[in-house]
Amino acid sequence: MAATATNPQGSTPIFRRKWQLPFPLNIYQSSIGRKWVMALTGIGLLGFVIVHMIGNFHIYEGPVQLHEYAETLRGLGGGLFPRTFLLWLLRIGLAGMFLLHIHSAYSLKERSRKASDKADFVSGEKKYGSKRDYVAANYASRTMRWTGPIVLLYLLFHLADLTWGWWLGDEYVLGDPYHNIVASLSSLPVAIIYVVANVALAIHIFHGTWSLFQSLGINNPKYNELRRSLAKGVAGIILVGNLSFPVLVTAGLVDDDNRKCEVGDVACLEHEAEKH
Amino acid sequence: MTQELNLTLQVWRQDGSSDPGHFETYAANGISEDMSFLEMLDIINEQLIEDEQVPIEFDHDCREGICGTCSLMINGQAHGHEKATTTCQLHMRKFKDGDTIVVEPFRARAFPVVRDLVVDRSSFDRIIEAGGYISINTGAASDANLTPVPKEAADTSFDAAACIGCGACVAACPNSAAQLFTSAKLAHLNLIPQGQSQRFERTETMVDTMETFFGSCTNHGECHEACPKEISLDFIAFMNRDYVKAKVKNRKLAGQT
């Protein structure tokens, strides 16, 4: 049994492997292996999204608790590692997972485009003369290629907004995340960007959560039905949780009034945090 | 009492692989609702021959829904809108009088159009050649039931073996992926004891061959809906699992758990 890639009568191959990389990199050379990588990095990124959301719920406890949470992240693994070492390790791992997730998605999209590419096809989508009637494919699965880039653009915006403080300017106070979030989300256009992006994220996660079981081959008729419910549950929780921040700030329920510490008084925040 | 239908057909005509192809409109009048879709095309062709025109070419063989030769995208759906039905078993009573029906070939880069509605599906043969068989010496004919096969596994293997290789899964897939076909052919052999000795070698070579011609799965599930034999998406998951196992497994310990 040798893999033959010649097709004397029919079509020409769309993809030929020039050389075989050593294990385990050879897994990434195949489409199925790439789907495994997409699913595994998807699980990692999903874990990040959930932990990030839960951590951000500290904003409802107040500026001191959110500051304390931020300090906890910087001091992760304290006693064993230098300060912020583990946090940087997590950040690098996260960036790596993002790159692999994006690369696998993009390269597989290209393979599929090539497999459909011909005069009769337009931009990788098959063009039949009659209106293509999707039966099973849902809105989420068909828009993965759009919700993905939207989330990526939003991620860059989000980093520039709250990590680097590019357009908050003097309003941005390093060490007072509560104030930064309130200051940023108080602007209606920014709040709208957050809402739109998080709806896209939830749609992306809805298909991703179901699809990853299929890609990893985790399949058992006993619990196959539960995969759809899990996808709905996870996407729903992330949608409600993440939308709560822009919505509640815009509604004025989370604001800078009645703070124990003045805006930007990081020393006061640290002092209050120590009291806990 | 049978009713007669008057239909308008828009059929893809393509004079060989180098021709860009176009749609042509035909009137199909006085079609009996007891006809199959292919019999309706036969009637059109008789008329075309009488008018000294070139008849429409389409693939067909057994006309019993078991050979996998007939194809056709009918109104944008592989083998038409009826579930679990091949084009030859699709009856005209499923259409309404006055309907306009668009008839096209299955489309994918791996399925080049030969002429009109006939496509070359030999890429599937390349996948089968890569491992869709059992090639071990089995000696003389053994007693029946000598090899115990769990009933459930035998049933599932049979479900997979129901695949007739028509290519509807590829035609319906927006990615032109052949995952459903390949996974059915793999599961058919990989789920029973007789197929175990070559299981991982087979999975690796057949998947690698598939990937040279076809796109990548995005788990839409369109293939399963289009499949005239209702092959389950579960087989795709089995294939994904076995493929990475094949890459990781130490085959010097094959057969050991």
Interface residues (C-beta under 8 A of the other chain):
Chain A: M1 A2 A3 T4 A5 T6 N7 P8 Q9 G10 S11 P13 I14 F15 R16 R17 F23 P24 N26 I27 S30 S31 I32 G33 R34 K35 W36 L108 K109 R111 S112 R113 K114 A115 S116 D117 K118 A119 D120 F121 E125 K126 Y128 G129 S130 K131 R132 D133 Y134 V135 A136 A137 S141 R142 M144 H207 W210 S211 F213 Q214 S215 L216 G217 I218 N219 P221 N224
Chain B: Q10 W12 P20 G21 F23 M73 N75 G76 Q77 H81 V102 E104 R107 A108 R109 A110 F111 P112 D120 R121 S122 S123 R126 E129 A130 G131 S135 A172 P174 N175 S176 A177 Q198 E201 R202 E204 T205 V207 D208 T209 E211 T212 F213 F214 G215 S216 C217 T218 N219 H220 G221 E222 H224 E225 A226 L233 D234 I236 A237 F238 M239 N240 R241 D242 Y243 V244 K247 V248
